[in-house]
Each structure stands twice: as C-alpha cells, then as structure tokens.
Amino acid sequence: MGGPSAEREVSLSTGKGCVAALRSEGYEVVEVDPGADVVSRLMAEEPDVVFNALHGRWGEDGCIQGLLEWMGLPYTHSGVLSSALAMDKQRSKDVFRAVGLPVVDSVLAPRDTVRQRHVMDPPYVVKPNNEGSSVGVYLVQEGSNAPPALSDDMPETVMVEAFAPGREMTTTVMGDRALTVTDILTDGWYDYDAKYKEGGSRHVIPADVPAEIFDACLDYALRAHVALGCRGLSRTDFRWDESRGLEGLILLETNTQPGMTPTSLSPEQAQHCGISFGQLCRWMVEDASCDR
C-alpha cells in the first residue's frame, strides 16, 4: 500500500480498508509501504500472500507483479502482461478493438504539440496514457478556441481522446463473473475529487437503464477482462449516450486494481451481490497465485 505513484494517497486509503477487513477475517497482516527497499522488506516478512493494494504506476502496470513473480510470492489481482496492457490506455484500446468492443478514437501526441494546437476537433479529453483515477485529465469543450494549458507534471507524451458524451457507468468483474452495473451521478466532470471525496458522486446500484444496456455492460466488462488476460478483480468503465441506444455505449478503460476505499465502486457492487467487504478481501487472498 502507498508507494511512489501519483495515486499514493488513494492507495493508502485502499490499504487501510483492506488491512482492517483482512484482520477481521482472521488473517495476520503486515503493512508494507514500498520504496527502494521493497525486496528486502518482503524477504524479511516472508509473506504467504501479497495483497496488492497499490494504484498507479509501478503498482498496477506490471512492475511490482514482475518482482513478485521473480520472488515466487503469490499475489492478488492481475499478472504482469495484463497489468501492463490495461495500464497502457492506447494498447488496451487496440486489444478491445480486436475483439469487437466499442471504443472512441484516440492518438498519442507530444505534450508540447497538444499545448500549441488542437490535434483533433473538440470536444476531446487529454490525459496521461498510463495513470488512473482521473489524474491529470483535461476536458476541451466543443467550440474551444484555445488548446489546453497542460501542466509540466503531465508526461512528455499524452493521450488525446474523442470525448464520449453521456452517463458514466461501471461494472466489476470478480473472477469469471460480472457483478452488476452502477450509474455514477456527479454535478460536473467525474474527476479525482468526484471519485474520492465524500459526497463527490452518487452511485445508483443497480443502474436504472434498459435491460439491453445493462446486459451489454456486463458482457463488455467480462469480455474486456478476458481479452486483457485479467485475474482476480477488475472494473470496466463506460459512457452511455442515451439518445443513441446501444450504439451510444462506449468502453472507456479497464482498471486491474479497482479502488477499495470507503467510496469505491467495486466493494459497493460486491455488497449489492451479497458479498461483504471482508468476504471480498478473503476471496482475493484465496485467489492469489504466481504465474498470473
């Protein structure tokens, strides 16, 4: 939990909740905030299972997964390849297209070029290609004359993606089962604060949408999970333009390390399906393995 990524604080919150749940389930839990000493820390602790509550780069992009594979330590969530694929938004969209899942057009472009001119017609979204939790996301509105004033914290190469209008929805996959669909309601853009601050968003579960759309979300999320080779828990996010029916349902991305904070979506969906937070964490521990 923790680590050095831009999502450190979210990871610490996720880790805190998971530690309490796992202890309540009878496990002996040691908290590790990984830095350069992560190998020596893990060697000293000799864990039976590593519960990966890291978010962002190094924690969910295949890096820590490769280290754990090398050390022969069973761990939760997805393996090296699927983690790296899912974290790379452009490559994961290539996979989704290959299996017939609906995504919007996007390009990778130099940060300085995106600052200077529109690289596609507005509206569009600019974001890092390999971060999550809406870190560093810029929305350029239709009719905007000026390109976005990207901060220097943005990577040198960014993703520019056509804006998908409509409702924000999400589906969690647990193993080989898509759980349900949540409709996420916010007063504005579903940004970092909307995701993690108390009252930042409202979750309608199950989503009040036509059966065709509900079933499609379940189907697309499971197909995305399988196409990327995910293991354990994943969550796939959608936008749905009601005016276009099924044609308006767009897959945004798949998250291989869904948040496990008090306001997080995946534990909420599990609870709706009769799986308590403790039971969910226990399932993840028992599902852990090497060679994922």
C-alpha positions as CSV (number, residue, x, y, z in Angstrom):
1,M,0.0,0.0,0.0
2,G,1.2,3.6,-0.7
3,G,4.2,3.5,-3.0
4,P,5.6,6.4,-5.1
5,S,2.9,6.9,-7.7
6,A,0.6,9.9,-8.2
7,E,-2.2,7.7,-6.6
8,R,-0.3,7.2,-3.4
9,E,-3.0,8.7,-1.1
10,V,-5.7,6.6,-2.7
11,S,-3.6,3.5,-2.3
12,L,-3.1,4.2,1.4
13,S,-6.8,4.6,1.8
14,T,-7.4,1.4,-0.1
15,G,-4.8,-0.4,2.0
16,K,-6.2,0.8,5.3
17,G,-9.6,-0.6,4.5
18,C,-8.3,-3.9,3.3
19,V,-6.0,-4.3,6.3
20,A,-8.9,-3.9,8.7
21,A,-11.1,-6.3,6.6
22,L,-8.4,-9.0,6.4
23,R,-7.7,-8.8,10.1
24,S,-11.4,-9.1,10.8
25,E,-11.3,-12.3,8.7
26,G,-8.6,-13.8,10.9
27,Y,-5.5,-13.1,8.7
28,E,-2.2,-11.9,10.2
29,V,-1.4,-8.7,8.2
30,V,1.8,-6.7,7.8
31,E,1.6,-3.3,6.1
32,V,4.4,-2.6,3.6
33,D,4.8,0.9,2.0
34,P,7.2,0.0,-0.8
35,G,10.2,2.1,-1.7
36,A,13.6,1.1,-2.9
37,D,13.8,-1.4,0.0
38,V,10.8,-3.4,-1.2
39,V,12.7,-6.6,-1.9
40,S,14.4,-6.7,1.5
41,R,11.2,-5.8,3.3
42,L,9.4,-8.7,1.6
43,M,12.3,-11.1,2.2
44,A,12.2,-10.2,5.9
45,E,8.4,-10.7,6.2
46,E,8.2,-13.9,4.2
47,P,4.5,-13.5,3.4
48,D,2.3,-16.3,2.4
49,V,0.4,-13.9,0.1
50,V,1.0,-10.3,-1.1
51,F,-2.3,-8.4,-1.2
52,N,-1.6,-5.7,-3.8
53,A,-3.3,-2.5,-2.7
54,L,-1.1,-0.3,-4.9
55,H,-2.5,2.0,-7.5
56,G,-0.9,3.8,-10.4
57,R,2.5,3.3,-12.0
58,W,4.8,0.6,-10.5
59,G,1.9,-0.9,-8.6
60,E,-0.5,-1.8,-11.4
61,D,1.5,-1.6,-14.5
62,G,3.3,-4.9,-14.3
63,C,6.4,-3.7,-12.4
64,I,5.6,-5.0,-8.9
65,Q,3.9,-8.0,-10.4
66,G,7.2,-9.0,-12.2
67,L,9.1,-8.5,-9.0
68,L,6.7,-10.8,-7.1
69,E,6.8,-13.4,-9.8
70,W,10.7,-13.3,-9.6
71,M,10.5,-13.8,-5.8
72,G,7.9,-16.6,-6.1
73,L,5.4,-14.8,-3.9
74,P,1.7,-15.4,-4.6
75,Y,-0.2,-12.1,-5.1
76,T,-3.6,-10.7,-5.8
77,H,-5.1,-9.1,-8.9
78,S,-3.8,-9.4,-12.5
79,G,-0.4,-10.6,-13.7
80,V,2.5,-8.9,-15.5
81,L,1.2,-8.7,-19.1
82,S,-2.4,-7.9,-18.3
83,S,-1.5,-5.3,-15.8
84,A,0.9,-3.6,-18.3
85,L,-1.7,-3.8,-21.1
86,A,-4.5,-2.4,-19.1
87,M,-2.4,0.5,-17.7
88,D,-1.4,1.5,-21.3
89,K,-4.6,3.0,-22.4
90,Q,-3.8,3.1,-26.1
91,R,-2.6,-0.5,-26.3
92,S,-5.6,-1.8,-24.3
93,K,-7.9,0.0,-26.7
94,D,-6.1,-1.8,-29.6
95,V,-7.0,-5.1,-27.8
96,F,-10.6,-4.0,-27.3
97,R,-11.0,-3.1,-30.9
98,A,-9.5,-6.5,-31.9
99,V,-12.3,-8.3,-30.0
100,G,-15.1,-6.0,-31.3
101,L,-15.6,-3.9,-28.2
102,P,-16.7,-0.2,-28.8
103,V,-14.1,2.5,-28.0
104,V,-13.6,6.1,-29.3
105,D,-10.8,7.3,-31.5
106,S,-7.6,8.5,-29.8
107,V,-4.0,9.4,-30.6
108,L,-0.8,9.7,-28.7
109,A,0.9,13.1,-29.1
110,P,3.7,15.2,-27.7
111,R,2.7,17.3,-24.7
112,D,4.1,20.5,-26.3
113,T,2.2,19.9,-29.5
114,V,-1.1,19.5,-27.6
115,R,-0.4,22.8,-25.9
116,Q,0.1,24.5,-29.2
117,R,-2.8,23.4,-31.3
118,H,-5.8,21.1,-31.4
119,V,-4.6,17.7,-32.6
120,M,-8.3,16.7,-33.1
121,D,-11.5,18.6,-33.3
122,P,-13.1,19.5,-29.9
123,P,-14.6,18.2,-27.8
124,Y,-11.8,15.9,-26.6
125,V,-10.0,14.7,-23.5
126,V,-6.3,14.9,-22.7
127,K,-4.8,12.5,-20.2
128,P,-1.7,10.5,-19.3
129,N,-1.5,7.3,-21.2
130,N,-0.6,5.3,-18.1
131,E,-2.2,6.8,-15.0
132,G,-5.6,6.2,-13.4
133,S,-8.1,7.8,-11.0
134,S,-8.6,10.7,-13.4
135,V,-5.1,12.0,-12.6
136,G,-4.1,14.8,-15.0
137,V,-7.3,14.8,-17.1
138,Y,-8.2,17.9,-19.2
139,L,-11.6,18.3,-21.0
140,V,-11.5,20.6,-24.0
141,Q,-15.1,21.7,-24.7
142,E,-16.7,21.9,-28.1
143,G,-16.1,25.3,-29.7
144,S,-13.0,25.9,-27.6
145,N,-10.5,28.2,-29.5
146,A,-7.5,27.5,-27.3
147,P,-5.7,24.2,-26.8
148,P,-5.4,23.0,-23.2
149,A,-2.7,24.6,-20.9
150,L,-1.2,21.3,-19.8
151,S,0.9,21.4,-16.6
152,D,4.5,20.4,-16.6
153,D,3.5,17.5,-14.4
154,M,2.0,15.8,-17.5
155,P,4.2,13.3,-19.3
156,E,6.0,14.2,-22.5
157,T,3.6,12.1,-24.5
158,V,-0.1,12.2,-23.7
159,M,-3.3,10.6,-25.0
160,V,-5.8,12.8,-26.8
161,E,-9.2,11.1,-27.0
162,A,-12.5,12.0,-28.6
163,F,-15.0,13.0,-25.9
164,A,-17.7,10.4,-25.3
165,P,-20.9,12.1,-24.0
166,G,-23.4,10.6,-21.8
167,R,-23.8,8.8,-18.4
168,E,-20.9,7.4,-16.5
169,M,-21.3,3.7,-15.7
170,T,-19.1,0.9,-14.4
171,T,-19.1,-2.9,-14.0
172,T,-16.9,-5.0,-11.7
173,V,-15.7,-8.5,-12.8
174,M,-14.8,-10.9,-10.0
175,G,-13.1,-13.9,-11.4
176,D,-15.3,-15.1,-14.2
177,R,-18.4,-13.2,-13.1
178,A,-19.6,-9.7,-14.0
179,L,-21.3,-8.4,-10.8
180,T,-23.7,-5.5,-11.7
181,V,-23.8,-2.0,-13.2
182,T,-23.5,1.2,-11.3
183,D,-24.7,4.6,-12.7
184,I,-22.4,7.3,-11.4
185,L,-24.0,10.7,-10.9
186,T,-22.0,13.9,-10.4
187,D,-22.7,17.6,-10.6
188,G,-19.8,18.1,-13.1
189,W,-16.9,16.2,-14.5
190,Y,-16.1,12.8,-12.9
191,D,-12.7,13.9,-11.8
192,Y,-10.3,12.9,-8.9
193,D,-12.3,14.7,-6.3
194,A,-15.6,13.3,-7.5
195,K,-14.2,9.8,-7.2
196,Y,-12.6,10.1,-3.8
197,K,-14.1,12.9,-1.7
198,E,-17.1,12.2,0.4
199,G,-20.2,13.3,-1.4
200,G,-18.3,13.9,-4.7
201,S,-20.5,11.5,-6.6
202,R,-23.7,9.5,-6.1
203,H,-24.0,5.8,-7.1
204,V,-27.2,4.3,-8.3
205,I,-26.9,0.5,-8.0
206,P,-28.2,-1.3,-9.9
207,A,-28.2,1.3,-12.7
208,D,-31.7,2.2,-13.9
209,V,-31.1,1.6,-17.6
210,P,-32.8,-0.5,-20.2
211,A,-32.1,-4.3,-19.9
212,E,-30.2,-4.2,-23.3
213,I,-27.7,-1.6,-21.9
214,F,-27.4,-3.3,-18.5
215,D,-26.7,-6.7,-20.1
216,A,-24.2,-5.1,-22.6
217,C,-22.2,-3.6,-19.8
218,L,-21.9,-7.0,-18.1
219,D,-21.0,-8.6,-21.4
220,Y,-18.4,-6.0,-22.4
221,A,-16.8,-5.9,-19.0
222,L,-16.3,-9.7,-18.9
223,R,-15.0,-9.7,-22.5
224,A,-12.6,-6.9,-21.7
225,H,-11.4,-8.8,-18.6
226,V,-10.8,-11.9,-20.7
227,A,-9.2,-10.1,-23.6
228,L,-6.6,-8.4,-21.4
229,G,-6.0,-11.6,-19.5
230,C,-7.0,-10.1,-16.2
231,R,-7.2,-12.2,-13.0
232,G,-9.0,-11.6,-9.7
233,L,-10.9,-8.3,-9.6
234,S,-11.2,-5.8,-12.4
235,R,-13.5,-2.9,-13.2
236,T,-14.5,-1.5,-16.6
237,D,-15.8,2.0,-17.1
238,F,-18.4,3.1,-19.7
239,R,-20.1,6.2,-21.1
240,W,-23.6,5.8,-22.5
241,D,-25.3,8.4,-24.8
242,E,-29.0,7.6,-24.2
243,S,-30.0,9.2,-27.5
244,R,-28.1,6.6,-29.5
245,G,-29.3,3.4,-27.7
246,L,-26.8,0.5,-27.7
247,E,-24.7,2.4,-30.3
248,G,-24.1,5.0,-27.7
249,L,-22.4,2.6,-25.2
250,I,-18.6,3.2,-25.2
251,L,-16.0,1.3,-23.2
252,L,-13.5,3.8,-21.7
253,E,-11.0,1.6,-19.9
254,T,-10.4,-1.4,-17.7
255,N,-8.8,-1.0,-14.2
256,T,-7.0,-4.0,-12.9
257,Q,-6.6,-2.5,-9.4
258,P,-10.0,-1.1,-8.6
259,G,-10.1,1.2,-5.5
260,M,-11.1,-0.3,-2.2
261,T,-11.8,2.9,-0.3
262,P,-15.0,3.8,1.6
263,T,-16.4,5.4,-1.6
264,S,-15.2,2.8,-4.0
265,L,-17.4,1.2,-6.6
266,S,-16.2,-2.4,-6.6
267,P,-16.8,-3.2,-2.9
268,E,-20.2,-1.5,-3.3
269,Q,-21.1,-3.8,-6.2
270,A,-20.0,-6.8,-4.3
271,Q,-22.1,-5.8,-1.3
272,H,-25.1,-5.4,-3.6
273,C,-24.5,-9.0,-4.7
274,G,-24.4,-10.3,-1.1
275,I,-20.6,-10.3,-0.8
276,S,-19.4,-8.4,2.3
277,F,-16.1,-6.3,2.2
278,G,-14.4,-8.9,4.3
279,Q,-15.6,-11.8,2.1
280,L,-14.4,-9.9,-1.0
281,C,-10.9,-9.4,0.5
282,R,-10.8,-13.1,1.7
283,W,-11.8,-14.2,-1.8
284,M,-8.9,-12.1,-3.3
285,V,-6.4,-13.7,-0.8
286,E,-7.6,-17.2,-1.6
287,D,-7.4,-16.5,-5.3
288,A,-3.8,-15.3,-5.2
289,S,-1.1,-17.1,-7.0
290,C,2.1,-16.8,-9.0
291,D,2.2,-17.1,-12.8
292,R,-0.9,-14.9,-13.3
